Amino acid sequence: MPMFDYECPKCGHIEQDHLVAKWEDEVVCPCGGGMKRMPTAGVPHMFPDEGVFLENVSPEGKLFH
C-alpha cells in the first residue's frame, strides 16, 4: 500500500506519510474537508521503514522529512 502526504485546502492541516489502499482513495481531514495529495516526484513512499523517502516541498517552500 502506498503512502502520500496530504494537505487540507480548507484548514491547512498536513497529514504526512498517510497510508492508503489505492492511489485514488479519498482522504478526509479531521475538519471534515477533503484533503489533496501534495506534489511529489511522482512516486509514492513505498518503503518508509527502510529509509527510502521522497522529499516533498510545499508550495510555500516548506520541506518535509
mmCIF file of the N, C-alpha and C atoms, coordinates in Angstrom:
data_MODEL
# 
_entry.id   MODEL 
# 
loop_
_atom_site.group_PDB 
_atom_site.id 
_atom_site.type_symbol 
_atom_site.label_atom_id 
_atom_site.label_alt_id 
_atom_site.label_comp_id 
_atom_site.label_asym_id 
_atom_site.label_entity_id 
_atom_site.label_seq_id 
_atom_site.pdbx_PDB_ins_code 
_atom_site.Cartn_x 
_atom_site.Cartn_y 
_atom_site.Cartn_z 
_atom_site.occupancy 
_atom_site.B_iso_or_equiv 
_atom_site.pdbx_formal_charge 
_atom_site.auth_seq_id 
_atom_site.auth_comp_id 
_atom_site.auth_asym_id 
_atom_site.auth_atom_id 
_atom_site.pdbx_PDB_model_num 
ATOM 1   N N  . MET A 1 1  ? 0.844   -1.182 0.000  1.00 0.00 ? 1  MET A N  1 
ATOM 2   C CA . MET A 1 1  ? 0.000   0.000  0.000  1.00 0.00 ? 1  MET A CA 1 
ATOM 3   C C  . MET A 1 1  ? 0.888   1.244  0.000  1.00 0.00 ? 1  MET A C  1 
ATOM 4   N N  . PRO A 1 2  ? 0.578   2.186  -0.856 1.00 0.00 ? 2  PRO A N  1 
ATOM 5   C CA . PRO A 1 2  ? 1.409   3.396  -0.949 1.00 0.00 ? 2  PRO A CA 1 
ATOM 6   C C  . PRO A 1 2  ? 1.098   4.419  0.140  1.00 0.00 ? 2  PRO A C  1 
ATOM 7   N N  . MET A 1 3  ? 2.064   5.300  0.381  1.00 0.00 ? 3  MET A N  1 
ATOM 8   C CA . MET A 1 3  ? 1.895   6.414  1.319  1.00 0.00 ? 3  MET A CA 1 
ATOM 9   C C  . MET A 1 3  ? 2.085   7.721  0.573  1.00 0.00 ? 3  MET A C  1 
ATOM 10  N N  . PHE A 1 4  ? 1.320   8.717  0.971  1.00 0.00 ? 4  PHE A N  1 
ATOM 11  C CA . PHE A 1 4  ? 1.436   10.041 0.377  1.00 0.00 ? 4  PHE A CA 1 
ATOM 12  C C  . PHE A 1 4  ? 1.306   11.094 1.462  1.00 0.00 ? 4  PHE A C  1 
ATOM 13  N N  . ASP A 1 5  ? 1.681   12.310 1.137  1.00 0.00 ? 5  ASP A N  1 
ATOM 14  C CA . ASP A 1 5  ? 1.460   13.451 2.013  1.00 0.00 ? 5  ASP A CA 1 
ATOM 15  C C  . ASP A 1 5  ? 0.250   14.205 1.481  1.00 0.00 ? 5  ASP A C  1 
ATOM 16  N N  . TYR A 1 6  ? -0.613  14.654 2.396  1.00 0.00 ? 6  TYR A N  1 
ATOM 17  C CA . TYR A 1 6  ? -1.843  15.349 2.022  1.00 0.00 ? 6  TYR A CA 1 
ATOM 18  C C  . TYR A 1 6  ? -1.940  16.674 2.758  1.00 0.00 ? 6  TYR A C  1 
ATOM 19  N N  . GLU A 1 7  ? -2.622  17.644 2.136  1.00 0.00 ? 7  GLU A N  1 
ATOM 20  C CA . GLU A 1 7  ? -2.879  18.933 2.768  1.00 0.00 ? 7  GLU A CA 1 
ATOM 21  C C  . GLU A 1 7  ? -4.342  19.296 2.560  1.00 0.00 ? 7  GLU A C  1 
ATOM 22  N N  . CYS A 1 8  ? -4.967  19.825 3.611  1.00 0.00 ? 8  CYS A N  1 
ATOM 23  C CA . CYS A 1 8  ? -6.363  20.242 3.532  1.00 0.00 ? 8  CYS A CA 1 
ATOM 24  C C  . CYS A 1 8  ? -6.429  21.688 3.060  1.00 0.00 ? 8  CYS A C  1 
ATOM 25  N N  . PRO A 1 9  ? -7.079  21.957 1.922  1.00 0.00 ? 9  PRO A N  1 
ATOM 26  C CA . PRO A 1 9  ? -7.201  23.336 1.454  1.00 0.00 ? 9  PRO A CA 1 
ATOM 27  C C  . PRO A 1 9  ? -8.133  24.177 2.327  1.00 0.00 ? 9  PRO A C  1 
ATOM 28  N N  . LYS A 1 10 ? -8.971  23.509 3.122  1.00 0.00 ? 10 LYS A N  1 
ATOM 29  C CA . LYS A 1 10 ? -9.931  24.220 3.969  1.00 0.00 ? 10 LYS A CA 1 
ATOM 30  C C  . LYS A 1 10 ? -9.271  24.793 5.230  1.00 0.00 ? 10 LYS A C  1 
ATOM 31  N N  . CYS A 1 11 ? -8.466  23.969 5.935  1.00 0.00 ? 11 CYS A N  1 
ATOM 32  C CA . CYS A 1 11 ? -7.886  24.421 7.212  1.00 0.00 ? 11 CYS A CA 1 
ATOM 33  C C  . CYS A 1 11 ? -6.359  24.441 7.228  1.00 0.00 ? 11 CYS A C  1 
ATOM 34  N N  . GLY A 1 12 ? -5.712  23.852 6.196  1.00 0.00 ? 12 GLY A N  1 
ATOM 35  C CA . GLY A 1 12 ? -4.255  23.848 6.135  1.00 0.00 ? 12 GLY A CA 1 
ATOM 36  C C  . GLY A 1 12 ? -3.584  22.686 6.852  1.00 0.00 ? 12 GLY A C  1 
ATOM 37  N N  . HIS A 1 13 ? -4.380  21.767 7.418  1.00 0.00 ? 13 HIS A N  1 
ATOM 38  C CA . HIS A 1 13 ? -3.824  20.596 8.115  1.00 0.00 ? 13 HIS A CA 1 
ATOM 39  C C  . HIS A 1 13 ? -3.002  19.758 7.139  1.00 0.00 ? 13 HIS A C  1 
ATOM 40  N N  . ILE A 1 14 ? -1.837  19.285 7.587  1.00 0.00 ? 14 ILE A N  1 
ATOM 41  C CA . ILE A 1 14 ? -0.974  18.442 6.759  1.00 0.00 ? 14 ILE A CA 1 
ATOM 42  C C  . ILE A 1 14 ? -0.885  17.065 7.390  1.00 0.00 ? 14 ILE A C  1 
ATOM 43  N N  . GLU A 1 15 ? -1.095  16.055 6.584  1.00 0.00 ? 15 GLU A N  1 
ATOM 44  C CA . GLU A 1 15 ? -1.012  14.654 7.005  1.00 0.00 ? 15 GLU A CA 1 
ATOM 45  C C  . GLU A 1 15 ? 0.179   14.053 6.263  1.00 0.00 ? 15 GLU A C  1 
ATOM 46  N N  . GLN A 1 16 ? 1.240   13.712 6.986  1.00 0.00 ? 16 GLN A N  1 
ATOM 47  C CA . GLN A 1 16 ? 2.432   13.157 6.361  1.00 0.00 ? 16 GLN A CA 1 
ATOM 48  C C  . GLN A 1 16 ? 2.396   11.639 6.398  1.00 0.00 ? 16 GLN A C  1 
ATOM 49  N N  . ASP A 1 17 ? 2.908   11.034 5.332  1.00 0.00 ? 17 ASP A N  1 
ATOM 50  C CA . ASP A 1 17 ? 3.027   9.578  5.240  1.00 0.00 ? 17 ASP A CA 1 
ATOM 51  C C  . ASP A 1 17 ? 1.716   8.862  5.540  1.00 0.00 ? 17 ASP A C  1 
ATOM 52  N N  . HIS A 1 18 ? 0.643   9.323  4.918  1.00 0.00 ? 18 HIS A N  1 
ATOM 53  C CA . HIS A 1 18 ? -0.678  8.718  5.114  1.00 0.00 ? 18 HIS A CA 1 
ATOM 54  C C  . HIS A 1 18 ? -0.792  7.484  4.222  1.00 0.00 ? 18 HIS A C  1 
ATOM 55  N N  . LEU A 1 19 ? -1.059  6.342  4.831  1.00 0.00 ? 19 LEU A N  1 
ATOM 56  C CA . LEU A 1 19 ? -1.166  5.075  4.112  1.00 0.00 ? 19 LEU A CA 1 
ATOM 57  C C  . LEU A 1 19 ? -2.551  4.944  3.488  1.00 0.00 ? 19 LEU A C  1 
ATOM 58  N N  . VAL A 1 20 ? -2.597  4.642  2.199  1.00 0.00 ? 20 VAL A N  1 
ATOM 59  C CA . VAL A 1 20 ? -3.864  4.436  1.503  1.00 0.00 ? 20 VAL A CA 1 
ATOM 60  C C  . VAL A 1 20 ? -3.840  3.079  0.814  1.00 0.00 ? 20 VAL A C  1 
ATOM 61  N N  . ALA A 1 21 ? -5.017  2.521  0.585  1.00 0.00 ? 21 ALA A N  1 
ATOM 62  C CA . ALA A 1 21 ? -5.108  1.223  -0.091 1.00 0.00 ? 21 ALA A CA 1 
ATOM 63  C C  . ALA A 1 21 ? -4.850  1.362  -1.589 1.00 0.00 ? 21 ALA A C  1 
ATOM 64  N N  . LYS A 1 22 ? -5.362  2.452  -2.181 1.00 0.00 ? 22 LYS A N  1 
ATOM 65  C CA . LYS A 1 22 ? -5.207  2.681  -3.620 1.00 0.00 ? 22 LYS A CA 1 
ATOM 66  C C  . LYS A 1 22 ? -4.852  4.140  -3.870 1.00 0.00 ? 22 LYS A C  1 
ATOM 67  N N  . TRP A 1 23 ? -4.203  4.394  -4.980 1.00 0.00 ? 23 TRP A N  1 
ATOM 68  C CA . TRP A 1 23 ? -3.777  5.731  -5.403 1.00 0.00 ? 23 TRP A CA 1 
ATOM 69  C C  . TRP A 1 23 ? -4.920  6.736  -5.347 1.00 0.00 ? 23 TRP A C  1 
ATOM 70  N N  . GLU A 1 24 ? -6.109  6.333  -5.778 1.00 0.00 ? 24 GLU A N  1 
ATOM 71  C CA . GLU A 1 24 ? -7.237  7.265  -5.920 1.00 0.00 ? 24 GLU A CA 1 
ATOM 72  C C  . GLU A 1 24 ? -8.106  7.385  -4.667 1.00 0.00 ? 24 GLU A C  1 
ATOM 73  N N  . ASP A 1 25 ? -7.732  6.735  -3.564 1.00 0.00 ? 25 ASP A N  1 
ATOM 74  C CA . ASP A 1 25 ? -8.531  6.824  -2.336 1.00 0.00 ? 25 ASP A CA 1 
ATOM 75  C C  . ASP A 1 25 ? -8.680  8.266  -1.862 1.00 0.00 ? 25 ASP A C  1 
ATOM 76  N N  . GLU A 1 26 ? -9.867  8.592  -1.361 1.00 0.00 ? 26 GLU A N  1 
ATOM 77  C CA . GLU A 1 26 ? -10.129 9.929  -0.826 1.00 0.00 ? 26 GLU A CA 1 
ATOM 78  C C  . GLU A 1 26 ? -9.725  9.967  0.646  1.00 0.00 ? 26 GLU A C  1 
ATOM 79  N N  . VAL A 1 27 ? -9.046  11.034 1.037  1.00 0.00 ? 27 VAL A N  1 
ATOM 80  C CA . VAL A 1 27 ? -8.621  11.220 2.424  1.00 0.00 ? 27 VAL A CA 1 
ATOM 81  C C  . VAL A 1 27 ? -9.398  12.402 2.986  1.00 0.00 ? 27 VAL A C  1 
ATOM 82  N N  . VAL A 1 28 ? -10.003 12.216 4.164  1.00 0.00 ? 28 VAL A N  1 
ATOM 83  C CA . VAL A 1 28 ? -10.814 13.265 4.787  1.00 0.00 ? 28 VAL A CA 1 
ATOM 84  C C  . VAL A 1 28 ? -10.047 13.849 5.972  1.00 0.00 ? 28 VAL A C  1 
ATOM 85  N N  . CYS A 1 29 ? -10.016 15.159 6.040  1.00 0.00 ? 29 CYS A N  1 
ATOM 86  C CA . CYS A 1 29 ? -9.358  15.894 7.122  1.00 0.00 ? 29 CYS A CA 1 
ATOM 87  C C  . CYS A 1 29 ? -10.205 15.815 8.394  1.00 0.00 ? 29 CYS A C  1 
ATOM 88  N N  . PRO A 1 30 ? -9.588  15.940 9.581  1.00 0.00 ? 30 PRO A N  1 
ATOM 89  C CA . PRO A 1 30 ? -10.375 15.995 10.818 1.00 0.00 ? 30 PRO A CA 1 
ATOM 90  C C  . PRO A 1 30 ? -11.408 17.127 10.826 1.00 0.00 ? 30 PRO A C  1 
ATOM 91  N N  . CYS A 1 31 ? -11.179 18.204 10.048 1.00 0.00 ? 31 CYS A N  1 
ATOM 92  C CA . CYS A 1 31 ? -12.145 19.307 9.994  1.00 0.00 ? 31 CYS A CA 1 
ATOM 93  C C  . CYS A 1 31 ? -13.339 18.970 9.108  1.00 0.00 ? 31 CYS A C  1 
ATOM 94  N N  . GLY A 1 32 ? -13.268 17.838 8.391  1.00 0.00 ? 32 GLY A N  1 
ATOM 95  C CA . GLY A 1 32 ? -14.361 17.425 7.519  1.00 0.00 ? 32 GLY A CA 1 
ATOM 96  C C  . GLY A 1 32 ? -14.127 17.728 6.052  1.00 0.00 ? 32 GLY A C  1 
ATOM 97  N N  . GLY A 1 33 ? -13.099 18.486 5.741  1.00 0.00 ? 33 GLY A N  1 
ATOM 98  C CA . GLY A 1 33 ? -12.784 18.818 4.349  1.00 0.00 ? 33 GLY A CA 1 
ATOM 99  C C  . GLY A 1 33 ? -12.036 17.689 3.664  1.00 0.00 ? 33 GLY A C  1 
ATOM 100 N N  . GLY A 1 34 ? -12.087 17.687 2.344  1.00 0.00 ? 34 GLY A N  1 
ATOM 101 C CA . GLY A 1 34 ? -11.347 16.699 1.571  1.00 0.00 ? 34 GLY A CA 1 
ATOM 102 C C  . GLY A 1 34 ? -9.907  17.138 1.412  1.00 0.00 ? 34 GLY A C  1 
ATOM 103 N N  . MET A 1 35 ? -8.972  16.221 1.642  1.00 0.00 ? 35 MET A N  1 
ATOM 104 C CA . MET A 1 35 ? -7.554  16.559 1.550  1.00 0.00 ? 35 MET A CA 1 
ATOM 105 C C  . MET A 1 35 ? -7.041  16.303 0.141  1.00 0.00 ? 35 MET A C  1 
ATOM 106 N N  . LYS A 1 36 ? -6.072  17.108 -0.267 1.00 0.00 ? 36 LYS A N  1 
ATOM 107 C CA . LYS A 1 36 ? -5.453  16.991 -1.588 1.00 0.00 ? 36 LYS A CA 1 
ATOM 108 C C  . LYS A 1 36 ? -4.050  16.419 -1.429 1.00 0.00 ? 36 LYS A C  1 
ATOM 109 N N  . ARG A 1 37 ? -3.682  15.517 -2.333 1.00 0.00 ? 37 ARG A N  1 
ATOM 110 C CA . ARG A 1 37 ? -2.339  14.945 -2.308 1.00 0.00 ? 37 ARG A CA 1 
ATOM 111 C C  . ARG A 1 37 ? -1.331  16.036 -2.650 1.00 0.00 ? 37 ARG A C  1 
ATOM 112 N N  . MET A 1 38 ? -0.271  16.125 -1.864 1.00 0.00 ? 38 MET A N  1 
ATOM 113 C CA . MET A 1 38 ? 0.761   17.125 -2.102 1.00 0.00 ? 38 MET A CA 1 
ATOM 114 C C  . MET A 1 38 ? 1.661   16.661 -3.239 1.00 0.00 ? 38 MET A C  1 
ATOM 115 N N  . PRO A 1 39 ? 2.235   17.595 -3.986 1.00 0.00 ? 39 PRO A N  1 
ATOM 116 C CA . PRO A 1 39 ? 3.100   17.216 -5.105 1.00 0.00 ? 39 PRO A CA 1 
ATOM 117 C C  . PRO A 1 39 ? 4.325   16.438 -4.626 1.00 0.00 ? 39 PRO A C  1 
ATOM 118 N N  . THR A 1 40 ? 4.658   15.391 -5.375 1.00 0.00 ? 40 THR A N  1 
ATOM 119 C CA . THR A 1 40 ? 5.883   14.626 -5.128 1.00 0.00 ? 40 THR A CA 1 
ATOM 120 C C  . THR A 1 40 ? 6.565   14.465 -6.472 1.00 0.00 ? 40 THR A C  1 
ATOM 121 N N  . ALA A 1 41 ? 7.612   13.695 -6.490 1.00 0.00 ? 41 ALA A N  1 
ATOM 122 C CA . ALA A 1 41 ? 8.312   13.430 -7.743 1.00 0.00 ? 41 ALA A CA 1 
ATOM 123 C C  . ALA A 1 41 ? 7.539   12.436 -8.600 1.00 0.00 ? 41 ALA A C  1 
ATOM 124 N N  . GLY A 1 42 ? 6.328   12.088 -8.186 1.00 0.00 ? 42 GLY A N  1 
ATOM 125 C CA . GLY A 1 42 ? 5.509   11.172 -8.965 1.00 0.00 ? 42 GLY A CA 1 
ATOM 126 C C  . GLY A 1 42 ? 5.585   9.737  -8.492 1.00 0.00 ? 42 GLY A C  1 
ATOM 127 N N  . VAL A 1 43 ? 6.331   9.490  -7.421 1.00 0.00 ? 43 VAL A N  1 
ATOM 128 C CA . VAL A 1 43 ? 6.489   8.143  -6.895 1.00 0.00 ? 43 VAL A CA 1 
ATOM 129 C C  . VAL A 1 43 ? 6.039   8.145  -5.442 1.00 0.00 ? 43 VAL A C  1 
ATOM 130 N N  . PRO A 1 44 ? 5.166   7.241  -5.033 1.00 0.00 ? 44 PRO A N  1 
ATOM 131 C CA . PRO A 1 44 ? 4.745   7.201  -3.632 1.00 0.00 ? 44 PRO A CA 1 
ATOM 132 C C  . PRO A 1 44 ? 5.873   6.744  -2.715 1.00 0.00 ? 44 PRO A C  1 
ATOM 133 N N  . HIS A 1 45 ? 5.716   6.965  -1.426 1.00 0.00 ? 45 HIS A N  1 
ATOM 134 C CA . HIS A 1 45 ? 6.659   6.490  -0.416 1.00 0.00 ? 45 HIS A CA 1 
ATOM 135 C C  . HIS A 1 45 ? 6.367   5.009  -0.213 1.00 0.00 ? 45 HIS A C  1 
ATOM 136 N N  . MET A 1 46 ? 7.112   4.151  -0.846 1.00 0.00 ? 46 MET A N  1 
ATOM 137 C CA . MET A 1 46 ? 6.792   2.734  -0.795 1.00 0.00 ? 46 MET A CA 1 
ATOM 138 C C  . MET A 1 46 ? 7.450   1.996  0.371  1.00 0.00 ? 46 MET A C  1 
ATOM 139 N N  . PHE A 1 47 ? 8.619   2.447  0.840  1.00 0.00 ? 47 PHE A N  1 
ATOM 140 C CA . PHE A 1 47 ? 9.363   1.691  1.838  1.00 0.00 ? 47 PHE A CA 1 
ATOM 141 C C  . PHE A 1 47 ? 9.843   2.582  2.978  1.00 0.00 ? 47 PHE A C  1 
ATOM 142 N N  . PRO A 1 48 ? 8.934   3.190  3.742  1.00 0.00 ? 48 PRO A N  1 
ATOM 143 C CA . PRO A 1 48 ? 9.381   4.121  4.781  1.00 0.00 ? 48 PRO A CA 1 
ATOM 144 C C  . PRO A 1 48 ? 10.231  3.476  5.870  1.00 0.00 ? 48 PRO A C  1 
ATOM 145 N N  . ASP A 1 49 ? 10.010  2.220  6.195  1.00 0.00 ? 49 ASP A N  1 
ATOM 146 C CA . ASP A 1 49 ? 10.794  1.573  7.251  1.00 0.00 ? 49 ASP A CA 1 
ATOM 147 C C  . ASP A 1 49 ? 12.237  1.318  6.827  1.00 0.00 ? 49 ASP A C  1 
ATOM 148 N N  . GLU A 1 50 ? 12.481  1.235  5.527  1.00 0.00 ? 50 GLU A N  1 
ATOM 149 C CA . GLU A 1 50 ? 13.841  1.023  5.040  1.00 0.00 ? 50 GLU A CA 1 
ATOM 150 C C  . GLU A 1 50 ? 14.566  2.340  4.788  1.00 0.00 ? 50 GLU A C  1 
ATOM 151 N N  . GLY A 1 51 ? 13.899  3.462  5.001  1.00 0.00 ? 51 GLY A N  1 
ATOM 152 C CA . GLY A 1 51 ? 14.558  4.755  4.842  1.00 0.00 ? 51 GLY A CA 1 
ATOM 153 C C  . GLY A 1 51 ? 14.520  5.315  3.437  1.00 0.00 ? 51 GLY A C  1 
ATOM 154 N N  . VAL A 1 52 ? 13.702  4.774  2.550  1.00 0.00 ? 52 VAL A N  1 
ATOM 155 C CA . VAL A 1 52 ? 13.578  5.312  1.198  1.00 0.00 ? 52 VAL A CA 1 
ATOM 156 C C  . VAL A 1 52 ? 12.415  6.291  1.195  1.00 0.00 ? 52 VAL A C  1 
ATOM 157 N N  . PHE A 1 53 ? 12.718  7.569  1.129  1.00 0.00 ? 53 PHE A N  1 
ATOM 158 C CA . PHE A 1 53 ? 11.693  8.605  1.176  1.00 0.00 ? 53 PHE A CA 1 
ATOM 159 C C  . PHE A 1 53 ? 11.849  9.554  0.004  1.00 0.00 ? 53 PHE A C  1 
ATOM 160 N N  . LEU A 1 54 ? 10.784  10.226 -0.312 1.00 0.00 ? 54 LEU A N  1 
ATOM 161 C CA . LEU A 1 54 ? 10.845  11.370 -1.217 1.00 0.00 ? 54 LEU A CA 1 
ATOM 162 C C  . LEU A 1 54 ? 10.825  12.609 -0.353 1.00 0.00 ? 54 LEU A C  1 
ATOM 163 N N  . GLU A 1 55 ? 11.558  13.627 -0.739 1.00 0.00 ? 55 GLU A N  1 
ATOM 164 C CA . GLU A 1 55 ? 11.490  14.882 -0.018 1.00 0.00 ? 55 GLU A CA 1 
ATOM 165 C C  . GLU A 1 55 ? 10.463  15.746 -0.717 1.00 0.00 ? 55 GLU A C  1 
ATOM 166 N N  . ASN A 1 56 ? 9.498   16.186 0.031  1.00 0.00 ? 56 ASN A N  1 
ATOM 167 C CA . ASN A 1 56 ? 8.417   16.994 -0.518 1.00 0.00 ? 56 ASN A CA 1 
ATOM 168 C C  . ASN A 1 56 ? 8.584   18.439 -0.096 1.00 0.00 ? 56 ASN A C  1 
ATOM 169 N N  . VAL A 1 57 ? 8.321   19.324 -1.016 1.00 0.00 ? 57 VAL A N  1 
ATOM 170 C CA . VAL A 1 57 ? 8.346   20.749 -0.716 1.00 0.00 ? 57 VAL A CA 1 
ATOM 171 C C  . VAL A 1 57 ? 6.965   21.289 -1.016 1.00 0.00 ? 57 VAL A C  1 
ATOM 172 N N  . SER A 1 58 ? 6.368   21.939 -0.028 1.00 0.00 ? 58 SER A N  1 
ATOM 173 C CA . SER A 1 58 ? 5.039   22.517 -0.213 1.00 0.00 ? 58 SER A CA 1 
ATOM 174 C C  . SER A 1 58 ? 5.143   23.744 -1.105 1.00 0.00 ? 58 SER A C  1 
ATOM 175 N N  . PRO A 1 59 ? 4.021   24.236 -1.629 1.00 0.00 ? 59 PRO A N  1 
ATOM 176 C CA . PRO A 1 59 ? 4.055   25.451 -2.446 1.00 0.00 ? 59 PRO A CA 1 
ATOM 177 C C  . PRO A 1 59 ? 4.657   26.649 -1.709 1.00 0.00 ? 59 PRO A C  1 
ATOM 178 N N  . GLU A 1 60 ? 4.636   26.621 -0.358 1.00 0.00 ? 60 GLU A N  1 
ATOM 179 C CA . GLU A 1 60 ? 5.223   27.710 0.426  1.00 0.00 ? 60 GLU A CA 1 
ATOM 180 C C  . GLU A 1 60 ? 6.725   27.515 0.633  1.00 0.00 ? 60 GLU A C  1 
ATOM 181 N N  . GLY A 1 61 ? 7.282   26.423 0.129  1.00 0.00 ? 61 GLY A N  1 
ATOM 182 C CA . GLY A 1 61 ? 8.708   26.171 0.267  1.00 0.00 ? 61 GLY A CA 1 
ATOM 183 C C  . GLY A 1 61 ? 9.096   25.416 1.521  1.00 0.00 ? 61 GLY A C  1 
ATOM 184 N N  . LYS A 1 62 ? 8.121   24.848 2.236  1.00 0.00 ? 62 LYS A N  1 
ATOM 185 C CA . LYS A 1 62 ? 8.417   24.081 3.446  1.00 0.00 ? 62 LYS A CA 1 
ATOM 186 C C  . LYS A 1 62 ? 8.872   22.676 3.059  1.00 0.00 ? 62 LYS A C  1 
ATOM 187 N N  . LEU A 1 63 ? 9.964   22.234 3.645  1.00 0.00 ? 63 LEU A N  1 
ATOM 188 C CA . LEU A 1 63 ? 10.499  20.909 3.361  1.00 0.00 ? 63 LEU A CA 1 
ATOM 189 C C  . LEU A 1 63 ? 9.991   19.924 4.399  1.00 0.00 ? 63 LEU A C  1 
ATOM 190 N N  . PHE A 1 64 ? 9.475   18.781 3.945  1.00 0.00 ? 64 PHE A N  1 
ATOM 191 C CA . PHE A 1 64 ? 9.008   17.733 4.839  1.00 0.00 ? 64 PHE A CA 1 
ATOM 192 C C  . PHE A 1 64 ? 9.977   16.570 4.775  1.00 0.00 ? 64 PHE A C  1 
ATOM 193 N N  . HIS A 1 65 ? 10.122  15.843 5.861  1.00 0.00 ? 65 HIS A N  1 
ATOM 194 C CA . HIS A 1 65 ? 11.012  14.682 6.056  1.00 0.00 ? 65 HIS A CA 1 
ATOM 195 C C  . HIS A 1 65 ? 12.359  15.218 6.418  1.00 0.00 ? 65 HIS A C  1 
# 
